[in-house]
Every structure is written in C-alpha cells, then in structure tokens.
Amino acid sequence: MTGTFFFNFSNTELVFHKAIENGQFREDLYYRLHVLEIEIPPLRDRKEDIKAFVLEMREKFLKGKEIGDKFWDVMFNYEWPGNVRELITVLKRAGILLESPITGDAIIKIISDLNKKSIVKIGDKAGEIWKRIETGENFWDWVWKPFMDRDIDRSVVKQILKKAYKAGFKNFKRMNNVLNINEADYHKFMSLMHQYRIDPRC
C-alpha cells in the first residue's frame, strides 16, 4: 500500500471554483476536464487501511517507537471525523510526546486534547462570524469567501448554517434572510450547499 490511497481532492476542487469565480479559469474548460469524479470514502468507512498506513509511516511519524497495549483497539474504534489529516496529526504528536511503547490510553489522551482545542477554536471563529451576520454583514463575504480561501473549514460553515437554519424556524428561505442573502441568490446558495455537502439539518 502507498500513500496514494489517502489523497483528498476536495481542496483542489475548491481552488478551481475560486479561480472560476475570479475569472482566472474558464468554466467550460473546467467541465471538459472534470469528466470523472473519484470520491474517496471517509477513513471511518475504510478502517482496514489504518493498520497498513500506520505501519508504513511508523518510522516517519512514530519515530520507530513500539506499539503497545490497546493501541490498535483505539485506532479501529475511533471514528476519525478529521479523516487522514487527523490520523497523521495524532501519530505525529504520539511520536514527539510519548515514550515507547505507545499505548491506547496515551493515544486517547492525545485525541481528547486535540478535540478540546478544536472545539474552542471552531466555536470562537463561528461566534465571531455570527456576530457579523447579526449586524447585517453578507454571507458571501463573511462565510463563503473565507471558506473558498480556506481561512475557515467546513465545520465552521456548518455551525453557522445550523444556527441560521434554527433562527429561520427550519425554513431555507427564511434561513437565507437570516444570512442576509438576496432572494436572487437563493438557488445559487442551495446549489452550493448541496455541492459541498453542508446540510444544516444533520
């Protein structure tokens, strides 16, 4: 197995869409090139890849340290919401911070610490943007543009959309009003939400 199986093409798609919006890339050319879309399942749906990846990258990320008690139990039972990036981050931290052998309990501690920091960061960023929306600022400028520029991630966008969906009494048109989106942009908004799989209902 090679690292080829772990590539994520979503960032490339974001770059192309941004270039099209900025007039830097022809939309018709994009669709000529975009003949076949390969969707890679999330890591939680291909846990058989985890062991091969960890063993292959053991020297690089775990600094060759031994694998201890319950390590694989944690690897296989955790859902990995951050996919391969999260797995790599956990392995790198384990390689730097932990003594050999690396146990499952120690990995749980690393995952827990990372999740706490992530929740605070996402909450702060979403809250900051939401205050702007409440003062009448535009969704496209304060949510979508930062998302396209990769200044915020899908988690932040989804938090804001969930809040807007609830504030709009679970009605998409009212939700648009909450986000200060013009009525003419309603279909564009719904299309992008579907395209990027950011559904506030789940």
C-alpha positions in Angstrom: 0.0 0.0 0.0 1.2 3.5 -0.8 0.1 7.0 0.4 -1.7 7.3 -3.0 -4.8 5.9 -1.3 -5.0 8.8 1.1 -5.2 11.8 -1.2 -8.1 14.2 -0.8 -9.2 16.0 -3.9 -11.7 18.4 -2.2 -9.1 21.2 -1.8 -8.3 21.1 -5.5 -12.0 21.4 -6.4 -12.2 24.5 -4.1 -9.2 26.1 -5.8 -10.8 25.6 -9.3 -14.2 27.0 -8.2 -12.5 30.0 -6.7 -10.5 30.6 -9.9 -13.7 30.4 -12.0 -15.4 32.9 -9.7 -12.5 35.3 -10.0 -12.4 34.9 -13.8 -9.0 33.2 -13.7 -10.2 29.9 -15.2 -12.7 29.2 -17.9 -15.8 27.4 -16.5 -16.4 25.4 -19.8 -12.8 24.2 -19.7 -13.3 23.0 -16.1 -16.2 20.9 -17.1 -14.3 19.5 -20.1 -11.6 18.4 -17.7 -13.9 17.3 -14.9 -15.1 14.1 -16.7 -14.7 11.7 -13.8 -15.0 12.5 -10.1 -13.4 10.0 -7.8 -15.0 10.1 -4.3 -12.8 8.6 -1.6 -14.8 7.2 1.4 -14.0 8.7 4.8 -11.5 6.9 6.9 -14.2 5.5 9.3 -15.6 3.6 6.3 -12.2 2.0 5.4 -10.7 1.1 8.7 -8.8 -1.7 7.1 -6.5 0.9 5.6 -5.5 2.3 9.1 -3.1 -0.5 10.1 -1.3 -0.5 6.8 -0.9 3.2 6.9 0.3 3.4 10.5 2.9 0.6 9.9 4.1 2.2 6.6 4.5 5.6 8.3 5.7 4.3 11.7 9.3 5.4 11.2 8.3 8.8 9.9 5.5 9.7 12.4 6.1 7.5 15.4 9.8 7.7 15.2 10.0 3.9 15.2 8.6 3.6 18.7 7.0 0.3 19.7 3.2 -0.1 19.6 1.8 -1.0 23.0 -1.3 -2.3 24.7 -4.8 -1.4 23.3 -3.2 0.8 20.6 -5.0 -0.9 17.7 -8.3 -1.1 19.7 -8.3 2.7 19.8 -7.2 3.1 16.1 -10.0 0.9 14.9 -12.8 2.0 17.3 -12.3 5.8 16.9 -14.5 7.4 14.2 -11.7 9.7 12.9 -14.0 12.7 12.0 -10.9 14.6 10.7 -10.1 11.7 8.4 -6.4 11.0 7.4 -5.3 14.5 8.4 -6.4 13.9 12.0 -4.8 10.4 12.0 -1.5 12.0 10.8 -1.7 14.7 13.5 -2.3 12.1 16.2 0.6 10.0 15.0 3.0 12.9 14.8 2.1 14.0 18.4 2.5 10.5 19.7 5.9 10.3 18.1 7.0 13.5 19.7 5.3 13.4 23.1 5.1 9.7 24.1 7.5 7.2 25.3 7.8 3.7 23.8 5.7 1.6 23.8 2.7 3.8 22.7 -0.4 2.6 24.4 -4.1 3.0 23.5 -4.7 5.1 26.7 -2.0 7.5 25.7 -3.5 7.9 22.2 -6.9 8.6 23.7 -5.4 11.4 25.8 -3.9 12.9 22.6 -7.2 12.7 20.7 -9.1 14.2 23.6 -6.7 17.1 23.9 -6.8 17.8 20.2 -10.7 17.7 20.2 -10.9 20.2 23.1 -8.7 22.7 21.3 -10.6 22.2 18.0 -14.0 22.8 19.7 -12.8 26.0 21.3 -11.3 27.2 18.0 -14.3 26.4 15.9 -16.7 27.9 18.4 -14.8 31.1 18.7 -14.5 31.6 14.9 -18.1 30.7 14.2 -19.3 33.0 17.0 -17.2 35.9 15.7 -18.6 35.5 12.2 -22.2 35.1 13.5 -21.9 38.5 15.2 -21.1 40.0 11.8 -24.1 38.3 10.3 -26.3 39.6 13.0 -25.2 43.2 12.2 -26.2 42.7 8.6 -23.0 41.6 7.0 -23.2 39.4 3.9 -23.0 35.6 4.0 -20.9 35.6 0.8 -18.2 38.0 2.2 -18.0 36.6 5.7 -18.7 32.9 5.3 -18.4 31.7 1.7 -15.3 33.7 0.7 -13.3 32.7 3.8 -14.4 29.1 3.1 -13.2 29.3 -0.5 -9.9 30.9 0.6 -9.6 28.1 3.2 -9.4 30.5 6.1 -12.3 28.6 7.7 -13.2 25.0 7.3 -16.4 23.1 6.7 -17.0 22.7 10.5 -17.2 26.4 11.0 -19.5 26.9 7.9 -21.8 24.1 9.1 -22.0 25.6 12.6 -23.1 29.0 11.2 -25.6 27.3 8.8 -27.1 25.3 11.6 -27.6 28.4 13.7 -29.2 30.2 10.8 -31.4 27.3 9.9 -32.7 27.2 13.5 -33.1 31.0 13.6 -35.1 30.7 10.4 -37.5 28.3 12.0 -36.1 25.4 9.9 -37.1 27.0 6.6 -34.5 27.5 3.9 -35.9 30.7 2.5 -36.1 32.3 6.0 -32.6 31.0 6.6 -31.5 33.0 3.6 -32.9 36.1 5.1 -31.1 35.4 8.4 -27.8 35.1 6.4 -28.6 38.3 4.5 -28.6 36.5 1.2 -30.5 38.2 -1.6 -33.6 36.4 -2.9 -32.0 36.2 -6.4 -29.1 34.2 -4.9 -31.4 31.6 -3.2 -30.9 28.9 -5.8 -27.1 29.5 -6.0 -26.9 29.1 -2.2 -28.9 25.9 -2.2 -26.8 24.5 -5.1 -23.5 25.3 -3.3 -24.8 23.8 0.0 -25.7 20.6 -1.9 -22.4 20.6 -3.9 -20.2 20.9 -0.9 -22.4 18.6 1.3 -23.0 21.1 4.0 -26.5 20.3 5.2 -27.6 22.2 8.4 -30.3 19.6 9.0 -27.8 16.9 10.0 
